[in-house]
């Protein structure tokens, strides 16, 4: 049985382990514990999926609980993927802020999100480095 729970005490080591064990580890700074610590500390909505106490999935979001929720990290251990865990983490994230639009950007998972009912919005931009600002 998988237990889902909002928790505010995610340990950076657990976060790193689930990132490494998922495909998200390839796109996150897993070798920079200071950055991972800040990611965990500043995420104000973290939902964990555990099986027998082991962290197997996490949804880490930034939200104002009224207008928007940016789901910045959705990671599920590869051994547990294709079992609906990611979908359930998204559903529970939305339940915590039902009035807010849930926004996520995951270029590697573009085919997945429409399958679970999410709408693609093509107008999205990001700025990685201040030097790139003209």
C-alpha positions in Angstrom: 0.0 0.0 0.0 1.3 3.5 -0.9 0.8 6.3 1.6 0.5 9.9 0.3 1.0 12.7 2.7 1.8 16.4 2.8 5.0 16.7 4.7 7.2 19.7 5.5 10.2 17.8 6.8 11.6 16.2 3.7 15.3 15.3 4.3 17.6 16.4 1.5 19.1 12.9 1.4 15.7 11.3 0.7 15.0 14.0 -1.9 18.3 13.3 -3.7 17.7 9.6 -3.6 14.3 9.8 -5.3 15.6 12.2 -7.9 18.5 9.8 -8.7 16.1 6.9 -8.8 13.8 8.7 -11.2 14.5 10.3 -14.6 14.4 13.7 -13.0 17.9 13.2 -11.5 19.3 13.8 -15.0 18.0 17.4 -14.9 18.5 18.4 -11.3 21.7 19.5 -9.4 22.0 16.2 -7.5 25.7 16.8 -6.7 25.0 20.2 -5.1 23.6 19.4 -1.6 23.3 23.2 -0.8 21.0 23.8 -3.8 19.0 20.7 -3.0 18.6 21.8 0.6 17.3 25.2 -0.5 14.9 23.5 -3.0 13.5 21.4 -0.1 13.4 24.3 2.4 11.7 26.8 0.0 9.2 24.4 -1.5 6.0 25.3 0.4 3.9 22.3 -0.8 5.6 18.9 -0.7 3.7 15.7 -1.1 5.4 12.4 -0.6 4.5 8.9 -1.7 5.9 6.2 0.6 5.7 2.4 0.5 6.6 0.8 3.8 8.3 4.0 4.9 10.5 4.3 1.8 10.2 7.5 -0.2 9.2 6.4 -3.8 7.8 9.6 -5.1 7.6 13.4 -4.4 5.8 16.4 -5.7 7.5 19.7 -4.8 5.6 22.9 -5.5 5.7 26.6 -4.9 2.2 28.0 -4.4 0.2 30.9 -3.1 -2.8 28.5 -2.7 -5.1 30.8 -4.5 -3.9 31.8 -8.0 -1.2 29.5 -9.1 0.8 26.4 -8.0 4.0 25.7 -9.9 4.8 22.0 -9.6 8.5 22.2 -10.1 9.6 18.7 -9.3 7.6 15.5 -9.8 9.8 12.5 -9.3 8.8 8.8 -9.0 11.3 6.0 -8.6 11.7 4.1 -11.9 10.8 0.8 -10.1 7.4 2.3 -9.2 6.5 4.2 -12.4 3.5 3.3 -14.5 1.4 2.6 -11.4 -0.4 5.9 -11.2 1.8 7.4 -8.5 2.8 10.5 -10.5 -0.9 11.1 -11.4 -1.9 10.7 -7.8 0.8 13.1 -6.6 -0.5 15.7 -9.2 -4.1 15.1 -8.0 -3.1 15.6 -4.4 -1.1 18.7 -5.2 -4.2 20.2 -7.0 -6.4 19.2 -4.0 -4.2 21.3 -1.6 -4.9 24.4 -3.7 -8.1 23.7 -5.7 -8.6 27.3 -6.8 -5.1 27.7 -8.1 -4.0 26.8 -11.6 -1.5 24.0 -11.4 1.4 24.7 -13.7 4.3 22.4 -14.6 7.0 22.3 -17.2 8.5 19.0 -18.0 10.0 18.8 -21.5 11.0 15.2 -21.1 7.4 14.1 -20.3 5.5 16.0 -22.9 3.6 12.9 -24.1 2.5 11.9 -20.6 0.6 15.0 -19.3 -2.1 15.1 -22.0 -2.8 11.5 -21.3 -3.8 12.3 -17.8 -6.0 15.2 -18.7 -3.6 18.2 -18.6 -3.8 20.9 -21.2 -0.6 22.0 -23.0 0.1 25.7 -23.1 2.7 26.5 -25.8 3.6 30.0 -24.6 6.1 29.5 -21.9 9.5 31.1 -21.4 12.4 30.9 -19.0 15.5 32.8 -18.2 18.4 30.7 -17.0 21.2 33.3 -16.5 21.0 37.0 -16.0 23.7 37.4 -18.6 21.2 36.2 -21.2 18.8 39.2 -20.5 19.2 41.8 -23.2 
